[in-house]
């Protein structure tokens, strides 16, 4: 699992309107690098959804509703992919919840 779980949780827990699109795309880029060669259940879906989210953030007119939908979808996918038990499982479950909460705030 990527090492920037807490960084992502912290970013999504605050005021989303204060996150510069460049910062969001940089964080997404880090996740994409981590997921590039991952072969665990759900990795390809997470990768594809992150690419879609990056495209939204890079567009001339990002759609907050679409971004919210993608965050919820990413949270749902992360929740399904979370390993059971252990510290990593707990972190991924917390990340999933944070993604879904952030997405609902934008929707």
C-alpha positions as MATLAB code, in Angstrom:
seq = 'XXXXXXXXXXXXXXXXXXXXXXXXXXXXXXXXXXXXXXXXXXXXXXXXXXXXXXXXXXXXXXXXXXXXXXXXXXXXXXXXXXXXXXXXXXXXXXXXXXXXXXXXXXX';
ca = [
       0.000    0.000    0.000;
       1.190    3.513   -0.678;
       2.827    5.378    2.139;
       0.845    8.596    1.714;
      -2.427    7.383    3.187;
      -2.358    9.866    6.077;
      -1.371   12.729    3.751;
      -4.404   11.950    1.613;
      -6.699   11.670    4.633;
      -5.436   15.013    5.954;
      -5.952   16.729    2.590;
      -9.480   15.391    2.149;
     -10.533   16.101    5.727;
     -10.100   19.837    5.382;
     -11.721   22.447    3.190;
     -11.574   20.923   -0.278;
     -11.880   24.323   -1.920;
      -8.497   25.228   -0.408;
      -6.673   22.395   -2.197;
      -4.939   23.721   -5.306;
      -5.658   21.531   -8.339;
      -1.886   21.147   -8.814;
      -1.549   19.737   -5.300;
      -4.387   17.328   -5.959;
      -2.872   16.134   -9.214;
       0.535   15.705   -7.550;
      -1.011   13.528   -4.835;
      -2.932   11.561   -7.459;
       0.305   11.107   -9.414;
       1.913    9.567   -6.354;
      -0.980    7.134   -5.972;
      -0.901    6.294   -9.692;
       2.812    5.468   -9.455;
       2.133    3.199   -6.495;
      -0.725    1.453   -8.291;
       0.946    1.163  -11.703;
       2.145   -2.416  -11.258;
      -0.162   -3.481   -8.427;
      -1.864   -6.804   -8.976;
      -4.148   -7.015   -5.950;
      -7.927   -7.031   -6.109;
      -9.300   -3.626   -7.075;
      -6.001   -1.984   -8.063;
      -6.935   -1.525  -11.728;
     -10.304    0.023  -10.838;
      -8.661    2.444   -8.392;
      -6.068    3.349  -11.013;
      -8.709    4.063  -13.669;
     -10.799    6.169  -11.273;
      -7.740    8.160  -10.209;
      -6.938    8.878  -13.868;
     -10.509   10.174  -14.315;
     -10.170   12.319  -11.197;
      -6.864   13.736  -12.423;
      -8.480   14.627  -15.771;
     -11.232   16.495  -13.935;
      -8.719   18.453  -11.868;
      -6.642   19.279  -14.948;
      -9.611   20.435  -17.027;
     -10.335   24.084  -17.708;
     -13.693   23.741  -15.940;
     -13.567   21.019  -13.254;
     -17.024   19.675  -12.421;
     -17.415   19.551   -8.613;
     -20.302   17.089   -8.880;
     -18.256   14.714  -11.049;
     -15.266   15.076   -8.718;
     -17.546   14.265   -5.776;
     -18.886   11.192   -7.580;
     -15.357   10.006   -8.339;
     -14.262   10.472   -4.715;
     -17.233    8.414   -3.515;
     -16.467    5.725   -6.099;
     -12.796    5.695   -5.074;
     -13.827    5.340   -1.435;
     -16.113    2.438   -2.235;
     -13.381    0.742   -4.257;
     -10.798    1.316   -1.522;
     -13.184   -0.104    1.067;
     -13.590   -3.289   -0.986;
      -9.833   -3.545   -1.554;
      -8.848   -2.973    2.084;
      -7.064   -5.916    3.649;
      -8.850   -7.366    6.657;
      -7.408   -6.436   10.026;
      -4.030   -5.015   10.832;
      -2.764   -1.479   10.686;
      -2.839   -1.242    6.867;
      -6.414   -2.496    6.770;
      -7.453    0.109    9.323;
      -5.671    2.893    7.434;
      -7.230    1.926    4.107;
     -10.672    1.677    5.709;
     -10.211    5.168    7.205;
      -9.054    6.461    3.817;
     -12.103    4.908    2.149;
     -14.422    6.592    4.626;
     -12.652    9.934    4.178;
     -12.892    9.687    0.374;
     -16.621    8.969    0.552;
     -17.231   11.800    3.039;
     -15.280   14.265    0.882;
     -17.173   13.168   -2.202;
     -20.524   13.642   -0.506;
     -19.512   17.154    0.559;
     -18.921   18.033   -3.093;
     -21.987   16.313   -4.520;
];
